[in-house]
Amino acid sequence: MIRADLVDAMVAHARADHPDEACGVIAGPEGADRPERFIAMLNAERSPTFYRFDSGEQLKVWRAMENADEVPVVIYHSHTATEAYPSRTDISYASEPDAHYVLVSTRDPDEHELRSYRIIDGNVTEEPVKIVEQY
C-alpha cells in the first residue's frame, strides 16, 4: 500500500531525469512497512541504462533514516527504455531484504508503468501495488 502523492513524486522524478534513470528512497517508520518520506537521490552513473546511489549521499540518507527510527521501505528507480522489471544488475545490487523495490518505466512518454518487487537472495517476487489517498 502506497499513497498516491508518493507514486506521483516517483513518476515526476523519473520523468524529470529521463532519459537517464532516476533513483531514490521512500523512508518509513521502522517495523511499520509504511512508506512516508520521499527522498529523491542522484544517479551517480547519470546513465540511461544503470543507476547507482552516490556513496556519500547514501551514507547521509541512511544515517538520517537511522536517527529518525526510519528504514528504506521503498527503493525506487526508473527504466527509460524497457519494462518495469529488475535487470540482472538491479537484482545483484538489491541489498535491503525488507524493502519494496519499485520500478517506474518511462519508455512511453504518455503512460508510465509502475511495478513493485521483493528481491531476496537473488529471487524476484512481484507484489501487487495498492495506491491509496491516505493511510
ZAVEX-248050 format. One record per residue: x, y negated, z negated of N, C-alpha, C in turn. Coordinates in nm, 4 decimals, padded with zeros to 6 digits. Example, Ala and Ser with C-alpha at 12.3 -4.5 7.8 and 13.67 -1.06 7.14 Angstrom:
BEGIN
+----------+----------+----------+----------+----------+----------+----------+----------+----------+
!     n.xx !     n.yy !     n.zz !    ca.xx !    ca.yy !    ca.zz !     c.xx !     c.yy !     c.zz !
+----------+----------+----------+----------+----------+----------+----------+----------+----------+
!  01.3190 !  00.5690 ! -00.7800 !  01.2300 !  00.4500 ! -00.7800 !  01.3200 !  00.3300 ! -00.7800 !
!  01.2850 !  00.2250 ! -00.7080 !  01.3670 !  00.1060 ! -00.7140 !  01.2900 ! -00.0030 ! -00.7870 !
+----------+----------+----------+----------+----------+----------+----------+----------+----------+
//
This chain:
BEGIN
+----------+----------+----------+----------+----------+----------+----------+----------+----------+
!     n.xx !     n.yy !     n.zz !    ca.xx !    ca.yy !    ca.zz !     c.xx !     c.yy !     c.zz !
+----------+----------+----------+----------+----------+----------+----------+----------+----------+
!  00.0845 !  00.1182 !  00.0000 !  00.0000 !  00.0000 !  00.0000 !  00.0890 ! -00.1245 !  00.0000 !
!  00.0575 ! -00.2174 !  00.0904 !  00.1375 ! -00.3392 !  00.1006 !  00.0455 ! -00.4558 !  00.1367 !
!  00.0762 ! -00.5707 !  00.0800 ! -00.0049 ! -00.6901 !  00.1073 !  00.0171 ! -00.7400 !  00.2496 !
! -00.0901 ! -00.7920 !  00.3098 ! -00.0857 ! -00.8423 !  00.4467 !  00.0160 ! -00.9556 !  00.4632 !
!  00.0315 ! -01.0408 !  00.3601 !  00.1262 ! -01.1520 !  00.3731 !  00.2702 ! -01.1008 !  00.3835 !
!  00.2995 ! -00.9874 !  00.3190 !  00.4339 ! -00.9297 !  00.3276 !  00.4562 ! -00.8671 !  00.4648 !
!  00.3532 ! -00.8031 !  00.5190 !  00.3621 ! -00.7498 !  00.6553 !  00.3849 ! -00.8649 !  00.7529 !
!  00.3075 ! -00.9729 !  00.7371 !  00.3233 ! -01.0893 !  00.8250 !  00.4646 ! -01.1458 !  00.8165 !
!  00.5226 ! -01.1480 !  00.6965 !  00.6584 ! -01.2011 !  00.6778 !  00.7614 ! -01.1125 !  00.7483 !
!  00.7461 ! -00.9797 !  00.7381 !  00.8392 ! -00.8888 !  00.8073 !  00.8293 ! -00.9060 !  00.9580 !
!  00.7068 ! -00.9130 !  01.0094 !  00.6867 ! -00.9276 !  01.1541 !  00.7421 ! -01.0623 !  01.2012 !
!  00.7178 ! -01.1694 !  01.1251 !  00.7687 ! -01.3019 !  01.1632 !  00.9218 ! -01.3019 !  01.1655 !
!  00.9851 ! -01.2388 !  01.0682 !  01.1313 ! -01.2309 !  01.0648 !  01.1815 ! -01.1520 !  01.1856 !
!  01.1160 ! -01.0403 !  01.2150 !  01.1558 ! -00.9578 !  01.3305 !  01.1427 ! -01.0363 !  01.4606 !
!  01.0347 ! -01.1114 !  01.4750 !  01.0151 ! -01.1921 !  01.5967 !  01.1193 ! -01.3044 !  01.6041 !
!  01.1494 ! -01.3673 !  01.4902 !  01.2432 ! -01.4805 !  01.4882 !  01.3842 ! -01.4368 !  01.5265 !
!  01.4248 ! -01.3169 !  01.4834 !  01.5606 ! -01.2693 !  01.5120 !  01.5719 ! -01.1965 !  01.6452 !
!  01.4599 ! -01.1621 !  01.7075 !  01.4609 ! -01.0946 !  01.8377 !  01.5422 ! -01.1785 !  01.9361 !
!  01.6337 ! -01.1259 !  02.0165 !  01.6497 ! -00.9841 !  02.0490 !  01.7412 ! -00.9065 !  01.9536 !
!  01.7947 ! -00.9700 !  01.8479 !  01.8733 ! -00.8945 !  01.7502 !  01.7797 ! -00.8305 !  01.6488 !
!  01.8270 ! -00.7224 !  01.5869 !  01.7489 ! -00.6578 !  01.4826 !  01.7480 ! -00.7463 !  01.3575 !
!  01.6334 ! -00.7545 !  01.2937 !  01.6181 ! -00.8246 !  01.1662 !  01.6185 ! -00.7213 !  01.0551 !
!  01.6537 ! -00.7641 !  00.9328 !  01.6531 ! -00.6701 !  00.8214 !  01.6304 ! -00.7441 !  00.6904 !
!  01.5852 ! -00.6695 !  00.5925 !  01.5634 ! -00.7286 !  00.4614 !  01.5032 ! -00.6290 !  00.3652 !
!  01.4572 ! -00.6833 !  00.2529 !  01.4085 ! -00.6019 !  00.1420 !  01.2823 ! -00.6672 !  00.0862 !
!  01.1940 ! -00.5851 !  00.0332 !  01.0845 ! -00.6376 ! -00.0481 !  01.0997 ! -00.5729 ! -00.1854 !
!  01.1277 ! -00.6569 ! -00.2835 !  01.1510 ! -00.6102 ! -00.4201 !  01.0189 ! -00.5982 ! -00.4947 !
!  01.0212 ! -00.5125 ! -00.5955 !  00.9035 ! -00.4970 ! -00.6796 !  00.9447 ! -00.4494 ! -00.8170 !
!  00.8519 ! -00.4527 ! -00.9123 !  00.8835 ! -00.4129 ! -01.0488 !  00.9291 ! -00.2672 ! -01.0551 !
!  01.0311 ! -00.2427 ! -01.1337 !  01.0828 ! -00.1068 ! -01.1483 !  00.9730 ! -00.0135 ! -01.1955 !
!  00.9591 !  00.1018 ! -01.1290 !  00.8620 !  00.2021 ! -01.1681 !  00.7212 !  00.1802 ! -01.1172 !
!  00.6946 !  00.0682 ! -01.0500 !  00.5571 !  00.0377 ! -01.0097 !  00.5273 !  00.0744 ! -00.8647 !
!  00.6307 !  00.0928 ! -00.7799 !  00.6127 !  00.1215 ! -00.6370 !  00.5179 !  00.0199 ! -00.5728 !
!  00.5406 ! -00.1091 ! -00.6060 !  00.4539 ! -00.2159 ! -00.5562 !  00.5415 ! -00.3285 ! -00.5001 !
!  00.5492 ! -00.3404 ! -00.3663 !  00.6313 ! -00.4460 ! -00.3081 !  00.5715 ! -00.5837 ! -00.3354 !
!  00.6576 ! -00.6777 ! -00.3808 !  00.6047 ! -00.8095 ! -00.4164 !  00.6882 ! -00.9257 ! -00.3649 !
!  00.8202 ! -00.9172 ! -00.3746 !  00.9037 ! -01.0345 ! -00.3443 !  00.9823 ! -01.0105 ! -00.2154 !
!  00.9479 ! -01.0879 ! -00.1117 !  01.0077 ! -01.0746 !  00.0213 !  01.1453 ! -01.1402 !  00.0233 !
!  01.2448 ! -01.0658 !  00.0723 !  01.3813 ! -01.1179 !  00.0807 !  01.4350 ! -01.0898 !  00.2206 !
!  01.4327 ! -01.1916 !  00.3069 !  01.4921 ! -01.1770 !  00.4403 !  01.6437 ! -01.1798 !  00.4246 !
!  01.7122 ! -01.0902 !  00.4939 !  01.8581 ! -01.0841 !  00.4840 !  01.9192 ! -01.1002 !  00.6231 !
!  02.0487 ! -01.1247 !  00.6247 !  02.1199 ! -01.1390 !  00.7512 !  02.1589 ! -01.0024 !  00.8049 !
!  02.1473 ! -00.9864 !  00.9358 !  02.2031 ! -00.8685 !  01.0001 !  02.3489 ! -00.9011 !  01.0295 !
!  02.4385 ! -00.8438 !  00.9515 !  02.5814 ! -00.8738 !  00.9659 !  02.6347 ! -00.8330 !  01.1028 !
!  02.5661 ! -00.7407 !  01.1697 !  02.6090 ! -00.6959 !  01.3023 !  02.5636 ! -00.7911 !  01.4133 !
!  02.4583 ! -00.8689 !  01.3877 !  02.3977 ! -00.9547 !  01.4904 !  02.3854 ! -00.8785 !  01.6224 !
!  02.3173 ! -00.7653 !  01.6146 !  02.3111 ! -00.6714 !  01.7267 !  02.1664 ! -00.6377 !  01.7607 !
!  02.1359 ! -00.6157 !  01.8893 !  02.0016 ! -00.5717 !  01.9270 !  01.9792 ! -00.4217 !  01.9037 !
!  02.0839 ! -00.3482 !  01.8655 !  02.0691 ! -00.2034 !  01.8522 !  02.1117 ! -00.1488 !  01.7161 !
!  02.1538 ! -00.2355 !  01.6236 !  02.2088 ! -00.1863 !  01.4982 !  02.1941 ! -00.2945 !  01.3929 !
!  02.1711 ! -00.2540 !  01.2683 !  02.1700 ! -00.3529 !  01.1610 !  02.2573 ! -00.3053 !  01.0467 !
!  02.3112 ! -00.4016 !  00.9743 !  02.3874 ! -00.3726 !  00.8532 !  02.3759 ! -00.4947 !  00.7640 !
!  02.3421 ! -00.4712 !  00.6368 !  02.3394 ! -00.5823 !  00.5426 !  02.4806 ! -00.6359 !  00.5254 !
!  02.4932 ! -00.7667 !  00.5114 !  02.6217 ! -00.8257 !  00.4742 !  02.6520 ! -00.7803 !  00.3312 !
!  02.7706 ! -00.7249 !  00.3086 !  02.8000 ! -00.6646 !  00.1780 !  02.7929 ! -00.7660 !  00.0640 !
!  02.8405 ! -00.8881 !  00.0872 !  02.8337 ! -00.9908 ! -00.0172 !  02.6910 ! -01.0296 ! -00.0491 !
!  02.6101 ! -01.0483 !  00.0556 !  02.4697 ! -01.0832 !  00.0349 !  02.3962 ! -00.9679 ! -00.0334 !
!  02.4251 ! -00.8444 !  00.0086 !  02.3584 ! -00.7298 ! -00.0523 !  02.3908 ! -00.7208 ! -00.2011 !
!  02.5161 ! -00.7441 ! -00.2364 !  02.5553 ! -00.7399 ! -00.3774 !  02.4761 ! -00.8436 ! -00.4572 !
!  02.4642 ! -00.9663 ! -00.4047 !  02.3881 ! -01.0717 ! -00.4739 !  02.2409 ! -01.0339 ! -00.4888 !
!  02.1815 ! -00.9833 ! -00.3808 !  02.0390 ! -00.9484 ! -00.3822 !  02.0132 ! -00.8343 ! -00.4801 !
!  02.0971 ! -00.7294 ! -00.4771 !  02.0787 ! -00.6153 ! -00.5667 !  02.1004 ! -00.6571 ! -00.7130 !
!  02.1962 ! -00.7458 ! -00.7385 !  02.2175 ! -00.7955 ! -00.8756 !  02.0971 ! -00.8751 ! -00.9239 !
!  02.0439 ! -00.9601 ! -00.8360 !  01.9262 ! -01.0400 ! -00.8732 !  01.8070 ! -00.9492 ! -00.9033 !
!  01.7895 ! -00.8434 ! -00.8226 !  01.6805 ! -00.7485 ! -00.8498 !  01.7023 ! -00.6813 ! -00.9861 !
!  01.8252 ! -00.6378 ! -01.0094 !  01.8558 ! -00.5709 ! -01.1356 !  01.8265 ! -00.6627 ! -01.2542 !
!  01.8661 ! -00.7889 ! -01.2441 !  01.8436 ! -00.8855 ! -01.3521 !  01.6955 ! -00.9134 ! -01.3756 !
!  01.6141 ! -00.8945 ! -01.2708 !  01.4696 ! -00.9191 ! -01.2809 !  01.3913 ! -00.7896 ! -01.3051 !
!  01.4637 ! -00.6791 ! -01.3354 !  01.3997 ! -00.5479 ! -01.3521 !  01.3187 ! -00.5097 ! -01.2282 !
!  01.3780 ! -00.5367 ! -01.1114 !  01.3155 ! -00.5022 ! -00.9842 !  01.3989 ! -00.3959 ! -00.9133 !
!  01.3342 ! -00.3313 ! -00.8178 !  01.4014 ! -00.2340 ! -00.7317 !  01.3644 ! -00.2658 ! -00.5867 !
!  01.4439 ! -00.2144 ! -00.4908 !  01.4067 ! -00.2326 ! -00.3496 !  01.2942 ! -00.1349 ! -00.3144 !
!  01.1712 ! -00.1834 ! -00.3178 !  01.0556 ! -00.0976 ! -00.2891 !  01.0478 ! -00.0700 ! -00.1391 !
!  01.0729 ! -00.1750 ! -00.0593 !  01.0731 ! -00.1628 !  00.0868 !  01.2076 ! -00.2102 !  00.1383 !
!  01.2664 ! -00.1323 !  00.2275 !  01.3828 ! -00.1772 !  00.3041 !  01.3354 ! -00.1764 !  00.4493 !
!  01.3382 ! -00.2936 !  00.5118 !  01.2827 ! -00.3019 !  00.6468 !  01.3884 ! -00.3471 !  00.7467 !
!  01.3656 ! -00.3084 !  00.8702 !  01.4410 ! -00.3646 !  00.9815 !  01.3596 ! -00.3483 !  01.1085 !
!  01.4048 ! -00.4153 !  01.2124 !  01.3296 ! -00.4107 !  01.3375 !  01.4058 ! -00.3331 !  01.4431 !
!  01.3297 ! -00.2778 !  01.5357 !  01.3844 ! -00.2224 !  01.6584 !  01.3322 ! -00.3112 !  01.7707 !
!  01.4220 ! -00.3583 !  01.8551 !  01.3827 ! -00.4580 !  01.9540 !  01.3442 ! -00.3992 !  02.0891 !
!  01.3865 ! -00.2761 !  02.1166 !  01.3588 ! -00.2173 !  02.2477 !  01.3033 ! -00.0757 !  02.2384 !
!  01.2904 ! -00.0242 !  02.1175 !  01.2443 !  00.1136 !  02.1009 !  01.1315 !  00.1200 !  01.9996 !
!  01.0730 !  00.2390 !  01.9868 !  00.9621 !  00.2569 !  01.8930 !  01.0102 !  00.2397 !  01.7484 !
!  00.9151 !  00.2238 !  01.6580 !  00.9450 !  00.2060 !  01.5159 !  00.9677 !  00.3423 !  01.4520 !
!  01.0817 !  00.4040 !  01.4869 !  01.1202 !  00.5327 !  01.4294 !  01.2684 !  00.5260 !  01.3962 !
!  01.3104 !  00.5784 !  01.2806 !  01.4504 !  00.5656 !  01.2399 !  01.5468 !  00.6354 !  01.3362 !
!  01.6528 !  00.5656 !  01.3710 !  01.7584 !  00.6236 !  01.4540 !  01.8474 !  00.7131 !  01.3677 !
!  01.9349 !  00.7886 !  01.4309 !  02.0300 !  00.8716 !  01.3549 !  02.1131 !  00.7846 !  01.2609 !
!  02.1527 !  00.6659 !  01.3096 !  02.2311 !  00.5744 !  01.2258 !  02.1481 !  00.5269 !  01.1068 !
!  02.0218 !  00.4888 !  01.1324 !  01.9331 !  00.4457 !  01.0228 !  01.9240 !  00.5543 !  00.9163 !
!  01.9093 !  00.6778 !  00.9609 !  01.8948 !  00.7902 !  00.8679 !  02.0233 !  00.8094 !  00.7878 !
!  02.1371 !  00.7978 !  00.8546 !  02.2648 !  00.8202 !  00.7847 !  02.2936 !  00.7106 !  00.6821 !
!  02.2407 !  00.5886 !  00.7041 !  02.2651 !  00.4781 !  00.6111 !  02.1583 !  00.4668 !  00.5019 !
!  02.0537 !  00.5478 !  00.5087 !  01.9450 !  00.5390 !  00.4105 !  01.9940 !  00.5918 !  00.2757 !
!  02.0149 !  00.5014 !  00.1808 !  02.0764 !  00.5407 !  00.0532 !  01.9872 !  00.5150 ! -00.0680 !
!  01.8638 !  00.4745 ! -00.0454 !  01.7711 !  00.4475 ! -00.1564 !  01.6563 !  00.5478 ! -00.1487 !
!  01.6667 !  00.6616 ! -00.2171 !  01.5648 !  00.7669 ! -00.2015 !  01.4242 !  00.7261 ! -00.2446 !
!  01.4120 !  00.6247 ! -00.3302 !  01.2786 !  00.5829 ! -00.3748 !  01.2173 !  00.4745 ! -00.2865 !
!  01.2936 !  00.4213 ! -00.1921 !  01.2447 !  00.3112 ! -00.1090 !  01.1573 !  00.3623 !  00.0050 !
!  01.0689 !  00.2736 !  00.0486 !  00.9929 !  00.2952 !  00.1715 !  01.0729 !  00.2250 !  00.2815 !
!  01.1100 !  00.2984 !  00.3843 !  01.1837 !  00.2402 !  00.4968 !  01.0818 !  00.2006 !  00.6034 !
!  01.0627 !  00.0697 !  00.6201 !  00.9635 !  00.0186 !  00.7141 !  01.0352 ! -00.0303 !  00.8394 !
!  00.9855 !  00.0132 !  00.9537 !  01.0388 ! -00.0314 !  01.0817 !  00.9323 ! -00.1095 !  01.1560 !
!  00.9751 ! -00.2212 !  01.2154 !  00.8878 ! -00.3048 !  01.2960 !  00.9466 ! -00.3053 !  01.4365 !
!  00.8683 ! -00.2615 !  01.5350 !  00.9157 ! -00.2679 !  01.6731 !  00.8621 ! -00.3952 !  01.7379 !
!  00.9550 ! -00.4712 !  01.7986 !  00.9169 ! -00.5954 !  01.8679 !  00.9370 ! -00.5802 !  02.0186 !
!  00.9388 ! -00.4565 !  02.0678 !  00.9622 ! -00.4360 !  02.2119 !  00.8491 ! -00.4934 !  02.2967 !
!  00.7276 ! -00.4976 !  02.2426 !  00.6142 ! -00.5595 !  02.3128 !  00.5998 ! -00.7024 !  02.2597 !
!  00.6077 ! -00.8039 !  02.3473 !  00.6030 ! -00.9428 !  02.2983 !  00.4690 ! -00.9816 !  02.2359 !
!  00.3622 ! -00.9069 !  02.2649 !  00.2293 ! -00.9433 !  02.2155 !  00.1824 ! -00.8593 !  02.0981 !
!  00.2324 ! -00.7374 !  02.0889 !  00.1891 ! -00.6462 !  01.9834 !  00.3122 ! -00.5982 !  01.9082 !
!  00.2983 ! -00.5793 !  01.7782 !  00.4083 ! -00.5170 !  01.7036 !  00.3632 ! -00.3780 !  01.6593 !
!  00.4593 ! -00.2932 !  01.6356 !  00.4332 ! -00.1599 !  01.5820 !  00.5042 ! -00.1548 !  01.4471 !
!  00.4319 ! -00.1177 !  01.3427 !  00.4898 ! -00.1102 !  01.2089 !  00.4616 !  00.0284 !  01.1524 !
!  00.5703 !  00.0970 !  01.1103 !  00.5574 !  00.2319 !  01.0539 !  00.6477 !  00.2424 !  00.9320 !
!  00.6120 !  00.3318 !  00.8404 !  00.6860 !  00.3469 !  00.7157 !  00.7280 !  00.4926 !  00.6972 !
!  00.8479 !  00.5086 !  00.6371 !  00.9048 !  00.6417 !  00.6191 !  00.9694 !  00.6537 !  00.4820 !
!  00.9792 !  00.7758 !  00.4361 !  01.0677 !  00.8106 !  00.3259 !  01.1851 !  00.8822 !  00.3918 !
!  01.3056 !  00.8470 !  00.3516 !  01.4244 !  00.9127 !  00.4052 !  01.5062 !  00.9615 !  00.2859 !
!  01.5082 !  01.0930 !  00.2686 !  01.5772 !  01.1528 !  00.1545 !  01.6678 !  01.2647 !  00.2059 !
!  01.7970 !  01.2512 !  00.1775 !  01.8959 !  01.3518 !  00.2199 !  01.8848 !  01.3841 !  00.3688 !
!  01.8636 !  01.2814 !  00.4509 !  01.8576 !  01.3011 !  00.5954 !  01.7235 !  01.3485 !  00.6473 !
!  01.6285 !  01.3743 !  00.5579 !  01.4945 !  01.4172 !  00.6006 !  01.4019 !  01.2969 !  00.6102 !
!  01.3348 !  01.2829 !  00.7238 !  01.2471 !  01.1698 !  00.7503 !  01.1024 !  01.2165 !  00.7423 !
!  01.0236 !  01.1477 !  00.6595 !  00.8811 !  01.1784 !  00.6474 !  00.8026 !  01.0502 !  00.6685 !
!  00.7190 !  01.0483 !  00.7728 !  00.6362 !  00.9289 !  00.7938 !  00.5244 !  00.9274 !  00.6907 !
!  00.4874 !  00.8064 !  00.6474 !  00.3799 !  00.7914 !  00.5496 !  00.2808 !  00.6876 !  00.6014 !
!  00.1537 !  00.7006 !  00.5645 !  00.0553 !  00.6026 !  00.6099 !  00.0826 !  00.4654 !  00.5490 !
!  00.0484 !  00.3609 !  00.6226 !  00.0625 !  00.2240 !  00.5732 ! -00.0775 !  00.1686 !  00.5514 !
! -00.1075 !  00.1320 !  00.4268 ! -00.2364 !  00.0702 !  00.3945 ! -00.2104 ! -00.0769 !  00.3647 !
! -00.2663 ! -00.1644 !  00.4484 ! -00.2470 ! -00.3088 !  00.4330 ! -00.3681 ! -00.3657 !  00.3595 !
! -00.3383 ! -00.4383 !  00.2509 ! -00.4440 ! -00.4957 !  00.1677 ! -00.4209 ! -00.6461 !  00.1521 !
! -00.5259 ! -00.7180 !  00.1158 ! -00.5123 ! -00.8618 !  00.0946 ! -00.4413 ! -00.8924 ! -00.0371 !
! -00.4696 ! -00.8120 ! -00.1409 ! -00.4043 ! -00.8291 ! -00.2705 ! -00.4059 ! -00.6989 ! -00.3470 !
! -00.3178 ! -00.6878 ! -00.4459 ! -00.3132 ! -00.5665 ! -00.5287 ! -00.4074 ! -00.5845 ! -00.6456 !
+----------+----------+----------+----------+----------+----------+----------+----------+----------+
//
